[in-house]
Amino acid sequence: MSAASRRAIPLARRPRRFVVTAAMVGFALVAAGCSGGGDEEGSGDTTTTEVAEVTTTAAEDETAEETTTTVAAAPTGPVAPLTGVAVESASALNRPALAVKIDNHPRARPQTGIEQADIVFEVRAEGVTRFMAVFHSAAPEPLGPVRSSRTSDFSLLSGLDRPLYASSGGNDYVAAGLRNLNIQEVTAISRTEYFRDGSRPAPHNLYVNAEDLWALAEDDTPPEAWFSYRQADEPLVTSAEPIEGPVTITYKGSPVVTHTYDEDAGGWLRTQDGRPHTTITGDQLAPENVVIMTTNYTVSPADTASPEVQTVGSGQLFVLTAGHVIQGTWSRLDAESKPVLLDSSGQEILLIPGRTWVLMPDAGSVTLPVE
């Protein structure tokens, strides 16, 4: 496929876990490592290598039971591990996870393809947030804008079971760190599959097709599940509270994000800085689940202007699922582990099958609506 024909176009089991006890709530957060290089707000992009421009607490039991009617019957066929949703053919899942760094600078919006990600991680960068969108059950064409790596990516990538990893590049420190990870790196530094959309401003205009990257995979091992999912006969945990109105997440620096449950959309409508966060199709993002893992940030060893998220350890948790909020604690033993989500009574939190956005703001950044 030529670059011109691939211009951005408008456009969709239980995990292996370690046993964690309530005593781990105080577990010290361990540095995961995160990279430098940034947007115009930071200094890192001056050292980032990118491809050349192309011209052209508790709910009533009966309430919990009612919510189970919104959950599909237990799947009898193959299930996508990162969504818990049944698929028609298991062969469609015989590929690795594809993790793509997606730009969230104001000039990068609206994004393309991110609504089809199985899981989206949102972490702070330099005055903005940046996404790591993980694709497995869907293959958007194209997706982007693709942006540069950070050392924050290292710990998340390590937990995705040797994924393909796509980004626009990274500075020398980040590039060296990525080479030490158990991943399949297909960044724009060395690949020709990426292309620019000349109608949008650089560097917020780099795109790629998912299938082009999956064709490069040397290891087709599928990822293991990150979360556990509810079945039709399983109620929410008793600590789940029905919620009306927006849940507000205020990232240090920027942006201010809200998620509000919409029954018609079947998910949590996202706004960003007071505006609906839409994709290139004009549809507002509304993932079925939002997992808010509050944590700490340190300074990245790659760039003093770049914050580095801590994804190993434990912290306060807010899970938005099926029109309810569940508060508790998340914990993750090491970079290869999946997170464990427990409510305030120590029960495991099960999500509704579907796509999940994982937001990682600083502690104290989440505001629930006033009743």
Secondary structure as UniProt FT lines:
FT   HELIX           4..6
FT   HELIX           22..26
FT   TURN            40..41
FT   HELIX           44..47
FT   HELIX           61..67
FT   HELIX           68..70
FT   TURN            81..83
FT   HELIX           90..93
FT   STRAND          98..102
FT   HELIX           106..108
FT   STRAND          111..112
FT   HELIX           114..116
FT   STRAND          119..124
FT   STRAND          129..135
FT   STRAND          143..144
FT   TURN            151..152
FT   HELIX           153..158
FT   TURN            159..160
FT   STRAND          164..166
FT   HELIX           172..179
FT   STRAND          184..185
FT   TURN            188..190
FT   STRAND          195..196
FT   TURN            198..199
FT   TURN            202..203
FT   STRAND          206..208
FT   HELIX           210..214
FT   TURN            215..216
FT   TURN            232..233
FT   TURN            238..239
FT   STRAND          241..242
FT   STRAND          247..250
FT   STRAND          256..262
FT   TURN            263..266
FT   STRAND          267..272
FT   TURN            273..274
FT   STRAND          275..276
FT   STRAND          278..279
FT   TURN            280..281
FT   STRAND          289..293
FT   STRAND          297..299
FT   TURN            301..302
FT   TURN            304..305
FT   STRAND          307..309
FT   STRAND          312..321
FT   TURN            322..323
FT   STRAND          324..332
FT   TURN            335..336
FT   STRAND          340..343
FT   TURN            344..345
FT   STRAND          356..359
FT   TURN            363..364
FT   STRAND          366..367
//
